[in-house]
Amino acid sequence: MASRETIREPAKDIPVFRRCNVLVVGGGPAGSAAAVSAAKLGADTILVERYGHLGGMSTGGFVNYIVPMTDWTGRQVIAGFANEIFDRLPKSAVVGPPDELWGSRDPELVRYWGDRHNAKHGIITWSPTVDPEMLKIVSNDMILERGVKLLLHSWAVAPIQEGKDIKGVIFESKSGRQAILADVVVDATGDGDIFHMAGAPWDSDIQDDDIHHTINVAFHMGGVDMEKFYAFRGDQPEEFRSMMAKMKAAGIAADATPHALPRNDTALFMGPRLKGYSAIDVEDLTQVEVQSRKDMLQVLEFYKDNAPGFDGAWLMVSAPQMGTRHSRRLTGMKTVTREMWTSGTLHEDEIAISPPPNTRNPNVSIPLGCLIPPSLNNILAAGRNLSCDPTTHTFLRLVPQCWTMGQAAGVAAAVAVNSGVPVRDVDMKQVKGELVKQGVVLHGEAGGPKSPNQPLE
């Protein structure tokens, strides 16, 4: 238990590092998209990131497998910033099917691409796996080319506020404690650190039977032959099931399975995932780091001894960022609920579309209101800290959804600044128009579906 003893910190003047129009806190998928999109509209933008790289979970967290950006008809509904990334990545850094296969149900193709995590429910999807190092480089290029002021190795530690008005943040780095003043702040911390410290309400209840609240450190194995492993899994199903049973008997979780990477001689492991830990408790985070590394060695030895293609495997690298999936969710002006997307609710303030988690449901309309705290001014949330119920969070927390919500937050922030109005009062027609110009797919807009229940034309 933490000590209840306290000390008094003396007040002091904090130097202002810089003023800007839009300040984005957090350079993960949502934050990178927000910064680029705001800068495209001419906003003077600063991006503050605590690590030495951009991309967040998609790079430092080794979430290298990007979940589907196509719906179950094979039509792409998450585009915009996501497309710009994949247009820039070299082909050697991406594993994924060509667009003419999206939506295919051909059994042989589904089997092949399913092994490479590009098929689900018997349908080929656009859900590529990426090289995290190349994604870091591409992310830097996109940020800097747009004139965004980038601050790495900088941790935002407190909001600057006057009552309900957010004026910027205080951050710390090797250069000391400094302040950034901004017209609009985008909280893309993933954990809602800024809106939480500013006093906005939030929720933390979970979907217990889903992985969305689990936590662990992912890792790469080198010296493997993934094609050999896939052949074993596909051609010798009984032997593969026997191996998995043996793994379970050894006390290794079933989610400790290899994922393809762009190189055949490397494999990604995103488990074993750990339950019962908090992503906002420093003691829990410490325990997860320690336990995850114990688990890595156990998984390595088991695969070396039992899995074809892994006899020469070695522990190549562990993720520099812990794989956190859930902590705080904003209680926003709107809350996206399961009932909304199962019934095909179309929000008037829609800023993004997500594929549904299964083939039974229509595409999901995401509103701007789920990114805006009702009790604070000049701040947006972006990414997995959106306002939604636990079931909805199981899929809206994922990387492509964070890209598209971050893009919307950046556009909304820039439109608010350019129009001289609070974010909650932005002209949605203008916001939607700018998003469409940036390649975002929206219901009822050019190139988009008419409603969640209708396919793209």
N, C-alpha and C positions, 0 to 999 in steps of 0.2 A: 504494500500500500504506500502511495506517495505521502511524503511528509506534509503536515499542515503548517509547518513553520514558515514564516514569511520574512522578507526583508523589504525595505523601502528603497526604490530606485530613484535617485535624484533626477529632477527635471533638467533638461538641457535643450539647447537649440540644435535643430537638425538641418544641415545644409540641403538646399534644394538642388538636386542633380540637374533637373530639366523640367520644363512644362511641355505638354503635348495635347493633342485632341483626343486620341484614343490610347489608353494604356491597357495592354493585354498581359495578364499575370498567368504564366504557365505556357510553355512552348510545346505541349503535346499535340495530338491531332487537332483538337478543337482550337487551341491557342494559335498554332501555326496558321490554320485556315482563317481565323479571325483577323490576325495581323495582316496577312496578305490581302484579304478582301477589303478591309478598311482602307489600306494604303492605295488600293486600286481606285478608290473614290476620292483620292486627294487628301485624306486625313493624315495629319502628322502623327505617326504611330510609333510607340515603343513596345517592345516585347521583352519581358523579364522572365528568365528561366533559371531554375536552381541548379540544374545539371550543366555539363559542358557540351551538350548536344540538344538538338531539337528532335521531335517525333514522339517523345514520351513512351507510352506502352508499345507503340508500333516499332520503335527502334530500341531504346534502352530497356524496355520490359520484355523484349523478344516475342511480342505478339506479332510474329512475322507472317502468320496466316491471317489474311484479311477476309472477313466474312462477306457473304454475298452482297453485291451492289446491284444485282438484277433481281427482278421479281420472279414468280414461278412460271411466267410465260417466257422468260429469257430476255425481257426488255429492261434496259438499265434505268433505274430510278434514282440512284445516287451517282451524280456526275459532278460537274463544276470543278471544284478544287481537286477532287479525287482524280478526275481525268487529266488535269494539268500535271499531277504527280506522275501518273503512269505514262504520259506522253514524254516525260523527261527521263524516266528511268531507262537505262540500257536494257535491251532484251535479255541479256545474260543475267540480269538481277531479278528477273520475274519468272515465276512458274504459274502458268494459267492457260486456259483454252482460248483459241481464237474466237472472235465474236460470232462467227457463223455457227458455232456449236452451242452458244448460250440457249438454254431451254430444251436442248435435245434430251430425249429419253432412250436413246439407243443403248441397250444393255452393255455391250462391250465398251463403248465410249464412257458410259457412266461408271463402269468398274474402273477403267484406267484413271479417269479424272477424279473419281471418288477416293482412290488411294492418295491422290495429291490434293485432297480437300477442296476440290472444285465441283463436287456433285453432292446433292443432298435430296432426300425424298425421291431418289430415282431421277433427278433432273440435274443437268449440267448448269452450273452457275458461273458468274464472273466473281470469283473469290480467290484472287491470286495470292501466292506467297512471295515475299520480297526479301531481298538482301538488306539487312538493317543498316549496314555501313553506307551503302549507296543511297538509301533513303535519307540518312543524316545529311549527306552532301547535297542532295537535291533540295532538301528542306532549307538548308542554308542559302542556296542559290536563290530560291524563290523569295525568301525573306529579304535578302540584301538587294536583289534586283528591283524590288518595289520601294526601296528607300526606307525601310523600317529600321529604326535604331534598335539593335539587338544587344541585350545584356545577358550574358551567360554567367554561371557561377554566382547568381544573385537570388536571394531568397526574400520574397515579400513577407514582412512580419507583422504589419498592422495597417488597417485602413486609415486614411486621413478623412475625417468627416466633421461636418457641422450639423448637428442634429441628424436629420434623415438624408442629408445631402453628402454624397461621397465625392471627395475632392482629389483623391489620389491614393498612393500607398507609400509606406515607409519600407525600405528594403535594406538588407545587410549583405556585405560582401567583404572581400579582402581589402576593399577601399574604405571600409567603415560603414556607418549607419547614415543613410541618405534618404531623401524624399523625392518622389516624382509627383507633380501636380498634373491632373488630367481633367478634361471635360467629361469623358465617359471612361469607366473602368470595366473591362471584361474579365470576370473571374473564371479562368480556365485552369484552375489548380487541380481539378478532378475531385478534390475533397471539399470544395466550397469554403476554403480557408478564409477568403476575404469577406464574403457575405456573412459567414458565421461570426467572425470577429466584429463585424459592423452591426450585429444584432438581428439579422434576418432569421426567421424560423426555418427549421428543416426537419426532415424525417430520416429515420435510419432502420425502419422495419425491413425484413428480408423475405425472400421467397426461399424457404428452407430447403426444398428439394431441388434447387438449381445451383449451378456453380457461381452465380453472380456475386455471392458474398464470400467466396473462398479466396485464399491468398497464398502465394508461394513465390519462389525465385525460379524462373525458367532457366534452361541451359541448352547448350549445343554439344553434341558429341561429334568428334572427328574420327577418321579412319574407318568409316562404315561403307557399305554397299547397299544403298536403298533399293535399287532395282532388284537385287537378290532377295532382299527382305520382302518386297512386294510380291515377287514370284512365289515365295514360300507361303505367304498369307493367302494368296489367291488360288494356288494350285494344290496346296496341302491343308485344306481347312481343318481336318481332324487334328493334325499335328499342331496347327496354330492354336486351336482351342485347348489342346492339352498343355501347351506352353503357357497360355494365359491362366489356366487353372493352377499350374505350378507356381506362377508368379503370385497369385492370390494366396496360395498356401504359404508362400515365403513372407507374407505380410506386406506386399507391395500393392499399392492401390491400382485399380484397373485403368485409371487415367494416365498412368506412366507409359504412354505409347509414343512412338516416334512420328514426327511430321516431316514431310519433305521440305527441303530447302533448295535454292537454285543449283547448288552443287550436289552431285550424287554421293559424294564422300562425306557429307555432313548431315546431321539429323537434329531436329528441334524437339525438345521435350518440354511441354508446358505443365507437367505434373510430376510428382503427386501434389495435388492441391490440398491445402490445410483448412480445416474449419475451426470456428470458435475463436478466431483472433480478430482484433480490430485494426483497421488501417490508420487509425488516428490515435493509437496508444503506443508510445515509444517503447515500452517494455515488450508489448506484443510484437512489434516490428523487429525487435532484436531477437526474440525467440524464433520467429519465422525464418530469419536469415540463417540462424544456427541449424535449425531442424531441416531446412531445405537442403543444406549442403550435406548433411548426413544422408538424406534421402537420395541425393544425386549419386553418391558412391554405391549405395545399395542397388540402385537401378542400373548403373554402369556394369557392376559385377554380374548381375543377373543376365543382362542382354549379352555380354561377352560369352557367358557360359552356355546360353540357351538359344539365342536368336541367330539364324543364318544371316550373314552379312555384317555381323557385329563382333566377330571373333577378334578383330584388330582394333576395336573401338577404344577411344580415350576421351577423357573429360576435357573438352576444348576450351570452353569459356562459360561462365555463369553470367546471367543478366546483371548489368550495373544498376538497374532499377527493379525493385520488387514488383511482382505482378499483383497489383491491388485492383479490385473490381468494383468495390462498393464501400462507401462510408456515409457521407451526408448527401441527401437529396433536398434541394431547395423546395420550400413551400411557396409556389409561385402564384402569379395572377391566374394562371390556369394549371391544372394538374392532368396529365395524360393518364387515363385509366384503361384497364383491360376492356371495359364495356364500350369505350369510345372506338377502339380500333377493331374489335370483333364485329361491331355494328356498322363500321365504315363511316364514322363521323368525319365530316369535312370541315375543318376549321377556317373561318373567314381570315384569320391572321396566320394562315399556313406559311411556313418558311422552308419546309423540307418534306420529303417523302422517304419513308423507310419500307423496305420489303417486310412483310409479316414473317413471324417465326415459323409458320407452317403453311401448307397449301390450302388449308380450310378457310383462311381469313383473307380479306382484301388488303391492299396496300395501306400503309399507316400515314395519316396526316399529322404533322408535327407543328404546333402553333408557336408563335413568338412569345405568347403569354407564359409558356412554361419555362422561359429563360429570364423572366423579370420578377424580382422581389416586389411584392405590393407595398412594403413598408419603407423602401429605400429609393432614393433618386440617383440617377447617373451611374447605374451599375447593371450589368447583365451577367448571368451565369452562362456557361457554354460547355457542353460535353456531358460526361456522365453524372454531373451534379445537377441535372435538369430536374424539374418538378414532375414527378410521375409516381405511380404506385409500384410496389415491388415486382409484380409480374411484368409490367411494361419495362421496368429497368433491366430485366434479364436480357433484352436485346437492344434497347436504345442506348445502352452504355458502350456499345461496341465501336471499333475504330471508324468504319465508314460513316456511321451515324454521328460520331463526334466531328468528323470532317465537315459534314453538311450543316450541323447545328453551329459549329464554329464559324463557318462561312456566313451563315445568316446573322450571327451576333455581330460580326465585323461590319457587315453591310448596314445593319440597323443602327449600330453605333455611329458610323460615318454619316448616314442620312440624318440622324438626330443632330449631330454637330453642324452639318451643313445647313440644316433647316432652322437651327436655333431653338429646338423644342426638346422636352424630355423624351427619353427613349420610349416610354409607354405611350407617348402621343404621336409617334411617327406616322406618316402617311403610308399605310400598308400597300397602296397601289404603287407608290414610288419604291418601297422596299422590294416588293415582288418584281417590279420591272428591272431593278438593278441586279437582283439575283438571277433572273432569266438571262440578262446580258452576260453574266459570268458563267453561264452554262448549267445552272441549277434547273432540275425538272420539278415543276409544280402543277398541281391539278388546275385545269381551266386556263393555263397559260400556253403560249405557243409551243407546240411540240409535246405537250403534256397530256395526261389522261383527263377526261372530263370529270371523273369522280373516282374515289377509291375502289369502287366496285367494277370499274370499266378498265380494260387494258389500254396500254398506250397505242396510239394510232400510228 
